[in-house]
Amino acid sequence: MKITLKDGSVKEYSEALSVYDIAKDISEGLARVACAGEVDGEVVDLRTVIDKDCSLNILTANDKEGLTVIRHTASHVLAEAVKRLFPNAKITIGPAIEDGFYYDFDAEPFSREDLDKLEAEMKKIIKEGHELKRFTLPRNEAIQFMKDRNEPYKVELIEDLPEDAEISFYDQGEFVDLCAGPHLMTTKGIKAFKLTSSSMAYWRGDSEKARLQRIYGTAFNKKEELNEYLEKLEDAKRRDHNKLGREMGLFTTVDVIGQGLPLFTPKGTKIIMKLQRWIEDLEDNDWGYVRTRTPLMAKSDLYKISGHWDHYKDGMFVLGDEEHDKEVFALRPMTCPFQYFVYKNEQHSYRDLPYRMSETSTLFRCEDSGEMHGLTRVRQFTITEGHLVLRPDQAEEELKRCFDLTYYILSTLGLEQDVTYRLSKWDPNNKKKYLGDDEYWNRTQEALREVLREKNVPFVEAEGEAAFYGPKIDVQAKNVYGKEDTMCTIQLDCAIAENFDMYYIDQNGDKKRPYIIHRTSLGCYERTLAWMIEKYAGKFPTWLCPEQVRVLPISDKYEEYANKVCAELKKNGVDATVDARSEKIGYKIREARLDKLPYMLVVGQQEEADGTVSVRSRFAGDEGVKPLGEFITAICEEIRTKTIREEVKEEEK
């Protein structure tokens, strides 16, 4: 047989060999660092026997797939350590993930001290150097095998497999796990690892099923790589909006109010107000939108017309019971059906279109408790929601304008480099979930695909992520831990107008069905605030800061001048305060830095005499003494243009 290697060279063998044996034949050194093989594009175990012509790439820790194998093996070592120290724990699943691995256990919650003990036990297992051996069993024998080991979750997994499925296991000495692989040859291949955290999870992600304990970890080929990752993880923890936002006093949550229902303090509220006023003025004055205001709830009749009652009822807060109540209401999870009736309130001709409606909409969605986190996923949230009613010939141009508006907003906020784009398509294997036929979906998806191509942005395509009425362009961003969320969306809908009998009068006097674009220009204010807290580590651009300037009198004698400076700043629209406490000026400056303020103005005898201020900033440290009018002109220009000034490192200030 002929084996074509990655460099194009060909190896010939007269008998079948495992991937590991071929790696060893190529080089002893390669065999020592090999993690897996890639045969004709498919990642396989090193134990896989090759008996025919193929292409072969030996994967090491330098390959993403090879590192995944290391992490997958580390998850098995973790499971063995848990079974050693907590023998009553039941094992479930333990995959490798993007930045490491996890394993779920039916057990009592794990403390940090428990994780430290498990790490020590894992090191013992790795040092023991157990060989991982793969074997298979018929389905019935596999079920009995796991029943004998008292592992009910593994039994359930096997029972869900087809009768003729090959049930594979990996034996690493005293621990055996149901697994498809691939895995390292021995546990000694794990060079550097760390258990990072533990949390609660549900069996198979279903909140109606057993609560499990998940242990997260990561593994690398070198300690230096692990340390670099752990440093990034510590920075992520410092930037975590759920921690930092609370420390900065931007929001809080209260158990008696409920999970996913944040309370915004005056500081947090001011940031959202500034964003909201900017978006509303931008849309209304520069982008041709009209503003609507619609109810927070509606009868179920409305959602039945739109299709949400059939497709989205489980995600809604329903008030009442259809079997017993004359009228059943639901808090709105979206604004579109309400705005359709604003459009229908008057008759429109083809000349009136596009008719662009926008609303600062508070919405309600019944999120699962396990899915909620800080401000990124909540049960009540407010979005910049808009719906454009248009003629079919206007769709291409309006889709591009929606994209341009979103891109302009992201650029102004300094976020345009932090997003990716996704074309969210229907699932053709689950057509009952959607409105329209194959031709409808192919046509609408291609329209959005063409917008992304013309805008020359890289994008991925994802089946099953579309709304039930149409495909979407989703603008995606990751939080500090790498979890991806949708920040903004542009959706093309050529079907729903029929449900609501929406029409316009064309040039021949005939009624025609319009197309509709559903879009958010900024998205959810709560999620955007979380995003910006993490992006800027709480050091927002000056125009968004709830407190832009703090005036610091050197002593009580200069408090009156400090108040005059503050009043002049406020008169010019600058959010300013005075720190009149009887504290040393050094202490006041340090506190202002900890509060992440853009500017501090120190005033004393000389400043009062000259009508000046001594400027210290987050951006350049000591900026020197400036006339008050000059400083006001500069900061007002910075606020007006929404300038994002670069931070100067602390040691350079």
N, C-alpha and C positions, 0 to 999 in steps of 0.2 A: 504494500500500500504506500501511497505517496502523501506526505504531510507537508503542506505549504505553510511556511512560517511567516511571521509578520513582515520580515525584511524581504520577503519574496523568495528566499532560498527554499529548497525542497529536500526533505529527508525521506529516505525509502526504508521500509521495514518489511521483513518477511512474515512477521507474526503480529497478532494484536497486542497492543501495549496500553497501559494506563497513561493518562496525561502526566502524572508524576514521573513515570519511568521515562517518558519522552523528554521531559524537562531535565531529568538527571543525565540523559544521554547527551543533551545539548551542552549542559554545564552543571557540575556539582554545585557551584555557587548559585545558579539560577534555581535549582531544585530546593536549596535551603530557604530561599526567599519567596518561592512560589506560593500563591494563595488559592488560585483556581485556574481554570482554563477557559478559553473562549473558542468553541468549536463551531465553525460556520456561523459565527455571530451570536451563538448561544452560550451563556455562561454555565459552565459545568464544574462538577467536583473534580479535584485532582485524582480521585479514585476511578473516575469514569474511564472505561476501556474503549479505545478507538480501534476499529477493525476494518475501516475503509478509507478511501481517499477523502481528504478534507483540508480546510485551512485551520490553523491552530495558532492562537496567541496565548502565551503563558502570562497570566496576570499576577502582578505583585502589589505590594502596599502602595506603590506609586500610581496605580490605577484605581479609579473610583470603585470599580467592581471588586477589586482585590481588597481594598480597605473595608468594603461592606462585609466581605467574608470574615475578616478579623473581628469586626463588631458583632456579627451574628454568632461567632464562636464564643465571644465574651459573654453574650447573653446566656448561653448554655452554662458557662462556668458560673455566672451569677446564680442561675437556678440551682445548680449543684450546691453552692455555698448556702443558699437559703434552706435547702432540704437538710443540710448538715446541722445548721444552727437552729432552724425552726422546723423540725420534722413533721409537724402537723399541718404545715402550709401545703396548699394544693396548687400545682402549677397549671398555667393556662397557655398563654402565647408569649413569645419573646422575639420579636423581629429586630433586624437592623433598621435604623431610620437615617434621615439625611445627615444628622450630626452625631450619631452614636447608636444607641440601642435602648430598648426597655424590655422588661419582663413583668407580666401581671400575675399576681398571686392572690389566692383566697386565703387571707391571713389577717392578723391584727395589724394596725398601722405601724409603719417602720419609722423610728426616730433617726436623727442624724447619728446618734451613737450606734444604732443598729447598722447603719450603712457603713460606718467605720469598721465595725466588727466583720461585716460581710466582705469588705475590701481586703482585710487581713486574711480571711479564709480563702478568698479568690486567689490571692498571691500564693498561698500554700498549694492550691490545686494546680495552678500554673507551673509552679516549681516541680511538682510531682510528675509533670510531663505526660499525662495520660494520652494515649493514642485514641483518636476518634475513629470508631469503626462503624461503617454503614451496613445495615441489614434490612431486609424486607420481610413482611409477613402477609399472608392472605387476610382479607378484611375481618373475618370472624375471629381468627387467631389474634389479630391486632387488638380487637375490642377486648377479648379476654385477657390479653397481656396487660393492658392498662387497667382493667378491672382488678386484676390481681395486685397491681401496684397501688390501688386505691386512688386513682387519678380520674375523677368523674368528668372533668372538663375535656381531657384528652379523649375519653370515651365518646363524648358527644361530638367532638370534631371528626372522629373516625366514622361514626354512624352517619354523618352527613355526606360522606364520600360515596361515590358509586360502588356498586358491588364488585366491579372488576378493577377498581383502582389499585395501583401499586402502593402499598402502605410502607413507607420507609422510616427507619429509626436511626439514631446515632447513639452509640454506646461509648461513654468515656470513662469506663471503670465502674464506679459505684452508682453512676447516674446515667439513665437512658431517657431520651426525649423523642417524641414524635416529630419528625422534621424532614422536609424535602431537601435541605442543604442549599448550597454547598457549605463545607466547613474546612478549617485547617486540618492538617494531618495530625497535629498534637496540640495540646493546650499551651505548650511552650512557645508557640507562635505569637502569643499575645504579649507584646513588649511593654506597653504603657496604657493604663486605663484609669478611670476614675468614676465612682458612683456620684452623680451630681445632685439628685433630688428624689423625693418620693411624693406621690399624690394618689388621690382616689380615682378609680376608673370603673366603668361598667363592663360586665361581660358582654362581649360582642358589640360594645357601644350602645347598648339598649338600657335606658334608665329603668325599665321594668324588670331587668334581670339583676343578678348578683352584683353587689358592690365589691370591687377588688382593690388591691393595693398595687400601684405601679411603681417600680423602681427604674429611674432613668440613669444611664451611664454613657460614657463615651470611651473610645479606644483609638489609639494611633500606633504607628509603627515605631515612633521615636518619642522619648520623653520631652524633647524640645518642642515637638509639634503639639504634644498634649499640654504643656505649660502655656504655649501661645494661645491655644484654644481656651484654656481655663481663665487666662487673663481677659480674653474677649468676653467670656461668660460673666466675669465679675463686672466688667463695664456694662454689659447688658442689664445686670441686676441693678446697677446704679441708675441706669436710664429707664428702667421699667416704669412706665407711666403709672401703673397701679400703686407703686411704692412712692415714686418721686412726686407724682401729682398730689398725693395726700400730704407728703412732707411739705410741699410748697403751699398747702392750704388752698388748692384749687377745687377739690371735690371731696366728698365723703359718702359713705353708705351707712345705713342704719338697719339693724335686723328687723325692727318692728315695722319698718316701711317696706322692706322686701329686697331680695336679691335682684340685681339688674335694674335698680331704680336709683341712680345716683342723685345726690344733692349737690348743687354747685354753690360754692361760696361766692361772695362778691367778687373776689379775684377771678375765679374761673368763669363766672357769669360775664364779666367785662370782656374777657378774651372772646367768648362766643358771640357777644353783642357786636364787637368790632368786626368779626368775620361776617356776621349776618348782615350788618348794614352795608358793608363793602359789596357783598354778593348781590344784595337786592338792588343797590344803586347801579352796579355794573350791568346786571341783566336788564333792568328797566330803562336805563339811560343810554347804554351803549350797544346792546344786543337785541333790542326790539321786543322785549317781553311785556306782557300785561300781567298784573299780579292778582291772584285770587285768594279768597279766604273761605274755607269750607269746613263742615262739621268734623268733629273727632270721632263720630260714630254714625252708624246707619242701620236701617233694618236689613235683615238677611236678604230681602228681596233684591237689593242693589247688588250684593255679592253673587247672587244666583244669576243675574243678568251678565255680570262680568266674567263669570266662571270661577271666581275665587272660592265660592262656597264648595264647589266640587273638588277644586285642585289645591286649596290652601286652608281649608277650615281648621285643620289640626294645629295650624300655626297662629290662630286668631283667638282673641279673648271674646268669647261669646257670652252675652248677657241674656239669660233666659233659656227656655227649653221649648222646642217646637211642638212637643207632644202635649204640653200643658199650658203654654202661654199663647195669647192671641197674637202678640208681636214679639219677635226675637230680634235683638240688636247685637251688634258686634263693634268693638273698637276697631278703627280702621288700621289695617296693616299696610295700606298704600293709598295714594290720593287719586289715581287715574280715573276711577269711575265717577268720582265727585266732579272732577274738572270736565269730564265729558258733558255733564249736564249744564255746566257753565257755558260751554260751546253751544249746546242745543237751545239755550235760552233765547238765542236770536238766529234768524236764518242768515246764512253766509253764502256769498257768491265766490266764484273762482278768483275774483280780484282781491278778496279779503284774506286769501291764504298766501303764505303760511300764517296761522293764528297761533302765536307762541304764548302759552300760559305757564306761569311759574308761581310757586307757593313755598313759603317756609313752613313745612309740614311736620307736625308732631305725629308719629306713628307708634303703633303698639304691636309687638309680636311675642307670641308665647314661646320664648326660647327655653330649651331644656336647661335645668340648673347646672348640669355638668359642662355646658357649652359656654356659659357666661364668664367673662373676665374683664374686670375694670370697666373701661369705657368702650372697649372694642366690640363687645357683644352684650347688649342690654335689652331690656324688655320695653322701655320707652325711649324713643330717640327722635331727633329732629333732623330733617334733610332738606337740601335745596332741590326740591322736586319740580320737574317741569314736563309738560306735554305739548307737543307741537302737532297741530292738525294741518295737513298739507295735501296738495295734489300729488299724484304719483310722479309727475315730471319734476317735482321739487325735491324729491327724496334725497337724491345724491348730494345736492348742494347743501341741504339742511343738515344731513348727517355730518358733512365736513365741517360746517359751522359749529355744530355741537362739540365735535372733537377739538376744534380750535379754541373754543371757550374753555373747555376743561384744561387743555394744555396751557393756556394763558394763566389760568388760576393756579395750577400746579407750579408754573415757572415763577410767578410772583411770590409764592410761598417758599420757593427754593426746594421743591420736592420733585421736580420733573425728572431728575436723574435716579430717583429712588423707586420708580414704578416699572412694572412690566405690563404688557397688553395681552389680553386673551380673547379670542373669538369663541364665545360660548354657544355651542350648537345643540340641536335636539338629539335625542337618542332614537335612531330609526328602528331599534329593536323594541321600543316601548311606545308605539305610536298613540296608544289610548290616552297617554298623559298630555297630548298636545292638540292644539287646534291646527287645522290645515293638513294638506296632503304633501307628498314627496316634492312635487313641483314647487309648491309654496315655500317649503323650507330650503330647497336648493337655491331658489331665486333670492330669497331674503338673506340667506347666509352669504351668498356671493356678493350681494350689495355691500355688506359690512366688510367682507374680506377685501373688496376693492378700495374702500376708504382707508383701511390700514396699509394697503400696498402703496396707495398714492401719498399717504403721509410719511411713508418710508420709515416706519417703526417696526422693529422685530416683534413678532407675536407668536403665540402658540394657539392651537385649536383644542377645544375640550368638548367631547360629546357628553350630553346629559346635563349641561350647565345652563341651558337656555331657559327663559321663562316659557310658560305653557303656550303663550300667544306669539312668541317670536324670539329670534336670536339676539345676542347682545355683544357689544364690545365692553369688556370689563377691564377697568384699570386696577391692577393688583399691586399691593405693597405688603412687605413683610415687617413684622414687629421685631423687636430686638432679639427675640428667641428664634426667629426664622419662620414663625407661623404666618401664612399668607391670608390676607383678607381683601375683599373687594372694596375699593375706596370710591370709585365713580363708575357709572354705567351709562351706556347709550344703547337703546333697544329699538329695533324696527318692528312695527306691528302693522301688518296689512290685513288683519282678520277681525279685530275686535269691533271695528266700527259697525259691522253688520249686526252684532248683538244689541247695540244701543241705537240702531237706526239713525246713525250720524250720516249726514250728507252735506254736499254743497251744490250750488246751481252752476253748471258749466256754461260756456259761451253760447250754447244752443238752447239754454233754458231747461236742460235735463238735470235730474238728480243724479249725483255721482258719489260713490263711497270714497272718503278720504283715507290716506295713510296716517298713521300716528307714530311719532317718535317719543318714547319714554326716555327721560334722561335726568341725571343729577349732575350739576355743574361742579359742585364741590363734594357732594356726597353727604354723609352723616356728620353733623357738627361734633358729636361726642367722639366718634372714631377719629375724626381729623385732629381733634385736640390731643387725643392719646398719641397719635402718629407724630405730632409736632413736639410734644413733650419728649418723646424718645429721640427724635431726630436732632433736636437742639439741646438735649439734656436739661431742659427747663429754661435755657437761655434764649428766649423768643426774640425774633426781630423787634426792634424798638416800637414799631407802629402797633404791634399786637400786645405789648406788655401792659398788664393792668396798672402797674406803677412804672412810669417811664423815667422820672427824675425824683431823687430824694435830696432835699436841701439840708445841709448839716452845719448848723452854727457852731463855731468853736466853743462858745460859752453862752450863758444866758443873756449876756449883754447884747448879743447880736441876733437874738431871736426875732426882734421886730423887723430887722432887715431881711432875715430869712423868710418871714411871712410875706413881705413885700415881693421878694423874688418869686415865691410860690404862687402868689396871686397873679403876677404878670404871666407866668407860665400857663396857668389855668385859663387866663383870658385869651391866650393864643391856642387853646385846645390841647395843651400838654397835660397828661395825668401826672400831677406832682404832689408831694407831701413834704412836711417838715419833721425832722427828728429833733424835737426840742428837749429830749431827756437830758438829765444832768449826768452824762457819761463822757468819758474822754473821747476825743475825736477819732483816735485810732480804733477804738472799740466800735464806734458808729460806722466807720468805713468798712471794717471787717464784717459787720452784720449786713451791711448793704451788699457786699460781695456775696455773702452766703444766700441772700435773697435774690441773687442773680439779676440785680438791677442794671439797666443799660448805663445810667448816668448818676453820678453824685456831684453835687455842687457844694463845695466847702466855702463858707463865708465867715469873715472876721473883720477886724478893724480896717485893714487896708481895702478889702473888697467893698465894705460899706462906704468908705470915703470916696472910692473911685467909681462906684456903680458897676463893679465887676463881679465875677464868680471864678473860683478855682475849680476847674473841671477835672474830674476823674471818671474814666469810663471803663466798661467791661472790655472794650475793644483795644484801647491803647494805653491803659493805665493813666498816668498823670499827663493830661493834655495841656496843662498850663493855665494861666489866668487869661480870661477873655471878657470883653464887655458883655453885659447881660444881653443886650440887643443882638449882638453877633451870635451868641449861643442859641438864642431863641430862633433866629432866622435859620440857623443850620439844622437844629433838631426838627423844626417844622417842615423843612424841605425833606429831611430823612423820612419823616412820617408820611408826608404827602406822596412821595415817590415809592414808599414801601421798600426802601433800600435795606439790603441785608449786609451789614458790615461784618467783616471777618474778625474773628476773635484773635487776640494776641495771647500767646502762652503766658502763664502766670509769671514765669521767671524773667520774661521780657518786659514786664510792666514796670 
